[in-house]
């Protein structure tokens, strides 16, 4: 079991393929050893995926308040920093590959049930005939969301994390290789529904986009500040339901900007299409800004 977030051992599958991962096993005295597991063997070991909350894309997070019997806080912080460093190395590789191809990647994060997949489907439908879109879907089990994306005609790769509660950069890099992304496309990564651990794990994306539905509490940004602090944009989804729920849009925005003064906010309804044009305009602007350094380097 993870000493930070509580996620455990589970088979990682990428569209039916068992992915191989290294796992650090942390013992009560703070020592650890590493195994390369071929998950197809169905092995189940008592190992840890420590989820660090340190530095990610310019934001600094306080160390996670994890507790493991016999392990000092100093030792736990060191272990978490090591795990973060390893993930960031994979993320840097992903980012270089994406930059070389001019692919604008967004990491969509939220709690379960916020409407991420419905939002993605609507986005792809509205972009048809324009920008090429590919999707990496993250869930603990099932391929239902990837199937919904493929029904739109967009390519999608499903990553099932088993008992894991977030995607990491190694998984995403493997999925990117299977997608065979064309140049100048848009890559949407739908992370596992979780407002905690995905905040700390850089996947190589240009930005994190956090989705908050009005069927949730408006205090989510101050209850889960790391996620909203890491995000460039907050999409306030399911706004068509505002007449039927007790949710204060101004307070939700106030709370989000309390933890992240620079966060942008767009109110949308993926069901009715309200606000979706503003969301697509935001993507277009972001893609242009992302592409500028590459074009300058090419001298165009």
N, C-alpha and C positions, 0 to 999 in steps of 0.2 A: 504493500500500500504506500502511496505517495505520502511523504512526511509533511508536505505543505498543504495539498488540496484534498487528499483522500482518495484520488483515483488509483486504480489498481492495475494488476497485470491483465492483459487481454490481447487477443490476436488482432494484429493490424492487417487489414485487407484492402488492397487497392483494386477495385473492380474485379474481385474474385481471385486476385493474385495475393499470395501471402508475402508481405514485405519483411525483410530482414532488418533488425535493429539491434544496436548495442544497448545493453542495460547496465546501469551501475547498481550494484547491490550494497546497500549500506547496513552495516552491522551495529549492534548496540554500543560498541566501543568507538564508533565513528570510522572504522576502517571499511574499505569497500573493495570489491573485485568486479571485473567486467566480463560479461559474456556476450558473444554474438549468438542470438537466437534465431533459428529459422522457425517462424511462427507456425509453419505448416505442420511441425511436429506436435503441436498442441501442448507445448511445455507450459507449466505454470510454476513460476518461481516467486518467492517473496522478495520482490525487488522494489526499488524506489525510482520514480521519475520526479526528482525534486523540481519544484516549479519556482524559480527565482523571481523576485520582484525587484530588480535592480535597475540598470540603465537600458532603455529601449527607445531608439530613434529620438534621442535628445531629451527624453523625459527621465527623471530620476524617481525611483520607487524605493520606499523603505523596505528593508529585508523582511521577508515573510516571517511571521511569528509562529514558526513550526516547533514542534516538540517531539523528540525521539528519546526514549529511555537511554541514558548513558552517554548521550551526545551533547556536548556543550553548545551554547548559542554561537560561539565563535567558529567552532568546527562546522556547524550546520550552515552558517553563512558562507563559509569557504566552499562547501560542497555545492551549494546553490549557485555560487558564482561560477564554479567550474562547469556546471550544466548549462548555464546561460551562455558562457563563452563558446561552448561546443555548438549550441544551437545558432548563435550569431555567425559562426564561421560558415555553416550551411546556408544561412540567410544571405550572407554576403555573396556566395556563389550564385544563389537564385537571382539576386538583384543584378549581378553582372550579366547573367544570361538574358534577363528581361531587358536591360538597358541596351544590350547589343542588338536586340531584335526590335527595339522601340515599342515594347509591350507594356501598357499601362495596367498595373495590377492593383486591385483593391481587396482588402480583407474585411469582409462583412461579419460583424460580431454582435451578439445580443444574447438575451436569455431565451430559453425555449419558448416557442409559440408567438414570437414577435411578428412573424409574417415575412421572414427573410426570403423563403423560397417563392412565395407569391410575388414579392417585390421583384425578385430576379426574373421570373417568368414575364411579368409586365414590362420590365426594362428591356428584355430581349425582343419582345414583340414590337415595342416602339422603335427599336433600333434596326429592325429588319430593313434590308436594302441599303443600310449605311455601314456602320462599323461592325467588323467581325467580332463576335463575343464567344469566349470559351469559359467554362465553369469547372472549378474543383469543389466538390461537395464533401463536407465533413459531417459525419454522424457516427454515433457509437455502433449502431446496427442498421440494417436494411439499405436498399438502394432506391427507395421510393422517390426521394428528392431528385436524384440524378435522372431517374426516368421521366419525371415531370419536366426537367430542363431539356432532355433530349426530344421530348414531344414537340418542342418549339422549333426544332431543327438545329439547335446549337449543340456543339460537342460538350460532353461532360464526363468527368472522371469521378467516381465515388470512392472516398476513403472511409472505411469503417475502423474506428479506433478501438473497438472492443470496450474495455473498461476505462480507457483513457478519456480524459475530459476536454481535450483540445488537440488541434493540429500542431505539428512542429515543422520546422524548415526542411528537415530531411524527408518527411512524408511528401511535402508539397513539391520538392525538387524532383522526386521520383515520379509523381503524377504529371508534372510539367513535361517530362520526357516522353510520357505516353500520349500526351495531347498533340504533340508536334505543332506547336503554335506558329501561325504565320506572322510575318512582320507587321508591325503597326496595328496589332489587335488589342482587344480589351480582355483582360483576365479577371474574372470575379471568383474570389475564394470565399465560399460560405463556411465559416468555422462552426465547430460544434457549439450548440446552444449552452452558453456558460458566461457569466459576467465576471469571472474571477481570473482563471489561469491564462486564457488567450490574450489578456492585456500585456503579459510579460514576454510572450513569445513572438519575436520578429520572424516573419515568414519570407521576407524579401520584398514585401509589397511596397507600393508608393505611399499608401495611406490606409489607416484603419477607419472604417465607417461603422459607427455604433447605431443600432436600430432600437428605438424605444417605442413600444406600442402604448396607446392610451388606455389599454386594458390592464396595464401594469401601474404601479404606484409612481407618482411624479417625483418621489424621493429616491428613486433608483440611482441617480448620479452621485448623491452624497453617501449612499449606502455601499456603492461599488465604485469609489472614486478612481481607482487605477484604470479601469476600462474607459471611462469618459475623459480622463486626462490623456490617455494614449491616442484618442480618436481625433481626426481632423474635422469630421462632420458627424452630426447627430441627425438621423432621419427620424422624425416623429411620425410613426406609422399608425394606420387605422383611424385617421382623423374623422372619417365618416361616422364613427361610433361615439364621438364626443357628446352628442345630445343624450346618450343613454348611459354614460358612465360618470363617476365622480373623479374627474381628473382636471387639474389646473395646468394648462399649457404655459402661462407665464411663470408659475412656480417651477415647473420642470426645466424651463430654460434658465431661470435664475440659479437653480441648483447645479445645472451642468456648467454654467459659466463661473460658478463659485470655485469649482475644482479645475476648470480649464477656461480661462477668460477668452481664449482665442477660438474656441470651438464654434463652427458654423452650424446653423440649424435650418432644416427645411421640413415643413409640415407636408405630409403626403398621405394619400390613401391608394394603396396598390389595387384595391378592389374597384374604386370609382375612377381612378386615374388623376384625381386632384393632386396638384403639386408635382406630378411626375415630369412635366416639362422643365421645371426648375432643377430637378434632380439630374436630368439628362444634360442640361446646360452646365451644371457643376462638373459632371464627368468630362464633358468636352473641354472645359477650361483647364481642368486638371491634366488631361492628356496633352494639351498644348504646352503647358508649363513643364511637364515631364519630358517632352520631346525636345525642348529648346537646347539643352546642353549637347544632345546628340547631333542635332542639326548644325550647331555652331562648330562642333568638332569636325563634321564632314564638310564644313565651309559652304553650307547651303542656307 
